[in-house]
Amino acid sequence: MVKFIVIFAALISMNSMACRILPYEDMKELAEEELKLEAAFVKKVATNADLIFIATVKGIKEKIDNDVSYYHVKVSVDDVLKGMYYKDLFWVEESEETITISCNVPFLNTRISVLESYKYLFYVQNGKILRASPFGQPIPHLSEEDEIKLINENMYNN
């Protein structure tokens, strides 16, 4: 019984250390790592996308096919940065069976989620939305200007 209590106490203390508040320098380093991860992801998605544009979401319609949720998106386009705009845009809802919870490690959320009446920078391949980066919202680490700069650098360096 004592052995169980000692192991249990050790696990609790290790877990509490994993989610402790980091010193400023460590938090700054973590934020820089997250920026690097996001920048690398943006470059990859920009390369794969056949269409990149800025638009405001006007409507979202869910369609379920064989237990898979597809979301068709209607938008009002402000600017096309790459490719020719086409109307049939969708994203597929990813399975939520796996949940990752971690503390104080770089994290990049690649899930697609858009809200009606918000503006986004969309990356699309064959109609499928690969990324929807919100404009004027505190969610992304990269600013709109930084992300567009990465897209331009990527298009002219390939």
N, C-alpha and C positions, 0 to 999 in steps of 0.2 A: 504494500500500500504506500509506504514511504517513497519507494522508487517511482511509482506512478505520480505522486505529488511533485517530486523533484523534476521529472520529465515535463509534466504539465506546466509547471512554473517556468521552466526554461523556454518552452514553446511560446508562452504568453510574452515573456520578456523579449524574445527574438522578434516576435510579431510587432510588438509596440515600438521596437527600435526601427523597423522597416518603414514605419509611417511617421516618424518624428519630424519635427520642423527643422529644416536644414538651415545652416548659416547662409548669409547673403551670398557669399562667393560660390557656394555649392549650388544654390538656387539659380544664380546667374549662369553657371556652367551647364546646368540641366536645361535651362531655357535655350541656350545656344545649341545644345545637342538636338533639341526638338526642332529648332529652326533649320538645322542642317538636314534632318530627316524629312521635314516638309519640303524644303527646296529640292532635294533629290527626287521626292515623289512627284512634285510639280513638273520637273524636267522629264521624267519618265512618262507621265500622263500626257504632257504636251506633245511628246514625240509620237505616241500612239494615237492621239486624237486626229480625226480627219476634219473636225470642226471645233473651233473655240470661239465663243462669243459672250457678250455681256447682255443680260436680259432681265426683265422683271417677270416673275411668275404670275400668270393670270388665272390659272386653274390647274388642278391636279385630279386625276381620275384613276381609281384603283381597279385593276382587273385581276381576278384570281383564276389561274389556269393550272390544273394538276397540283393544287396546294402550294403554288408559287405565286407571290404577290408581285404584280407589275404595276408601276405607277406611270401613267402617261401624263406628260406635262405640256401645258399650253403657255406660251410666253409672248412677251412683247419685246422684240429685239432692239437694243440700243446701238450695238456695234459688233461687227464680225471681225475677229482678229486672224482667223485661219480658216480656210476652206470656204465652201458655199453652204449657206444656211438651208436646211430642210426641216419640215415641220414635225415629222414623226419622232418624238423624243420620249424616252422612257428610262426608268431605272428599275432594277430588280431588288426586292427586299431581301437582304441577306438573312440567313438563319440566325436566330438569337439563342441557339442552344449553348454556345460557348460564350462565357463571360470572363473577361480578363480583368482582374483587379490588382493593381500594383501601385506602389508608392515610391516616389522619388527616383523614377527611372524615365528616360525619354519615352514619350507616347505619341503616336500619330494615329488619329482617328480617320479612317478612310471610308467610313460609311457615308452613303448619300442620304441627305434629308433636306428638303426644301419646303418653304412655307409660302403660301399664296401672298402676293403683294410685296414680297421682298426681292431685292436685286441680287443677282449672282453672276459669277464668272463661270460659265459652263464649259466642260471639256467633254466631247462626244465622239464616239467611234461607232459607225454603222447604226446610228440612232440611239445607242445605249449611252447614258450619261455615266462618265467615268469619275467625274469630280464636279461638285458644285460649290464653289468658294463664295461665301457670303460677302457682299459689299456693305461697308458702313456698319458692320456688326463687330462686336468685340471677340468673336469666336476664332477667326484665323490668327495664326502667329505672324504670317506674312501679310504685309499691307497690300492693298490692291495694286499700287504702283510697283512694289517689289515683285509681285507675282507676274504682272504684265512684262516687266523688264526681263524676268527669267524666260518667259515664253519667247520674247523677241530674240534674246541671246541664243536660245536653243534652236529657233527656226533658221537663224542665219549662220550658225556654226555647224549645221548638219549638211 
